Amino acid sequence: MKPLIAVLLLCLPASLAAQTKQPVTLRSILLEQLRTTHNEKDWFVDGDTAVAGLTAEQANWKDASGNHSIGQLVNHLVFWNRQSLAKFKGETPEKFSGNNEETFTGVDAKQWQASVQAFDDVMKELEKLVETADEKKLEAWANQIAHIGTHNAYHIGQIVVLRRQQGSWDPSKGVK
């Protein structure tokens, strides 16, 4: 077994193999990581649930500490997920100055819904790419895809914390 696959298997929730009743593969692990940060409930809140029902005003709200807003976090995720997707597809990624802070752009009412849709769209594309990639490409991309899932989960956690701070989080959605 290749070392990366062995490491990913150690990180895998026991529920995946039990749920699918199919052999666990690198593809199934990577898809689970993407889907649980996109729109499938598992150990933590997924991205779609984290932003569901938010208004643009709520998405732009910031706490007193100077942290990013939810809208900025979503746009940051969209930017980096698109960067990776473009590279996987052999396309030229969007220009990047090297200043990560520039990827945290704000939103107005119209942009907020577009940002939510862009997150959904890029996640669907990443999932489709993993579903259809040949094994050689999948193995070459595995480390980056695993990092995408981790990066998404980190910022989705921040989104939930911000929603809890602003009083817009419904604890029945997964975090009490």
N, C-alpha and C positions, 0 to 999 in steps of 0.2 A: 504494500500500500504506500502511495506517495506520501511524504511527510505533511504536506499541506492538508490533504484529505484527512489524514489521521488527526491532526489538530482540530480541524473543523468538526469532526465526528465527536471529539471530546466535549465540544461546546454545544452540541446539539441537544435540545430538550428531548427527553425520552419519549415524549408524546408524539413526535413526528413519525417515528417508525411504527408506533402503535396505531396512529391515525390512518396512515396510508396503507399499511399492510403490504408495502412494497419495499424492496431493498433501498436503503439509504444510499444516495449517490452525491457526488459533488454538486450536480445540477439541482437536486432536491434541496440540499442544504442552502445553496445560494438563493434559490427561489424563495425558500421560507424566510430568509433574512430580508429579502426585498419586500415580500408581501406583508410581513408583520410590521414593517415600518411604513407601509403604504395603506392597506385597507383590511388587513386580517387581524382580528383580536387574538392575542396570545399572552405572554407574560407581562407585557406593558402596552400602553395605549398606542395605537397606530396613528399615522399622520392624518388620515381622513377624519377620524374621530376627534383628534386633537383640535382641528380647526373648524369642525362642523358647527354651523349656526352662529359663527362670529360675524359681527358687523365690521365695517371698515374702521369705525371709531374704536372698537375693541381691539382690532388688529393693530392699530397704531398706538395704543396705550403703552406707556413706559412707566416702570416703577421709579422711585426716587434715586436709585443707585446708578442710573445711567446705563442699565442693560439695554440690549436691543429689544425692539417691539416684536410681537408675533409676526406681523407683516414682514419685517426685516428678516426674521429667521426663515420664514417660508421662502422669500426671494433668494436668500443665501443658499438654501437647499436646492432650489430650482437651478441656480447658476452652476453649482458644483456637480449636480447630477447630470445636467446637460453637457458639461465639460467632459465628463467621463463617457457619456453616451456617444458623443461625437468622436472621441478617440477610438472607442470600440468599433464604431462603424467606418473608421478610416477617413473621417471628415475633419476639416479644420475647425477646432473649437473656437468659440467666441473669444475675441481679443480680451486679454487680461493684463492689467498694468503691473501685477505682482502685489498690489495692495489689497489684501483680503477684506479690509474694512469697506471697500467700495462694492463688495458683493451683498452687503446688508442694506438694500435700498428700501425706502418706504413705499407706502401705497395710499391711494385715495379710494373712494368708493368703487369706481370703475376698475381700477387696477387690482383691488383686493380680490374680486371674483376671478379676474384673469390669472392672478397668482395661484389661487387655489386650483384652478383648472390646469395651469401649467405644471403644478406639482403632480397632479393626477396623471397627466399626459406623459411626463417624463418617466414616471414610475412604471406606467404600462409599457412604455417602449423598452425600458431596461429589462422588465420581466420577459417580454417577448423575445428580446435578444438572447437572454439566458436560456429560454425554452428551446430556441432554434439553433443555437451555436453548436458547431461541431466540438468534439471532446478536446481537441488540441487548443482551439481558441478559448474554450471554457477554462482549461487549466492555466493558460497564460493570463487570463483576466481574473481568476479566482481571488487573488489577494486584494485587488482593487475593488471588486464587487463586495467582498467581505467588509472592507473599510467604508464603502458607501452605506451599508446597513448600519454599521456602528455610528457613523457620522449622523445619519438620519435619526437614529434612536436618541442620541445625545441631545440634539436640538429639539426633537419632539418632547423630550422630558422638560426642556426649558419652556416650551410652549405651555405645557400643562401647569407648570409652576406659575407662570405669568397669569394664566387664566384663574388659578386658585387665588392669587394675590388680588386680582381685580374683581373677584366674585362672580365670574362668568363660567366657572367649571361646574358641571353636574357630576357629583361623586359617583353616581350610579354607572358612569361611563368607564370606570376602571381604577380611579385613584381616589381613595376616601380621605 
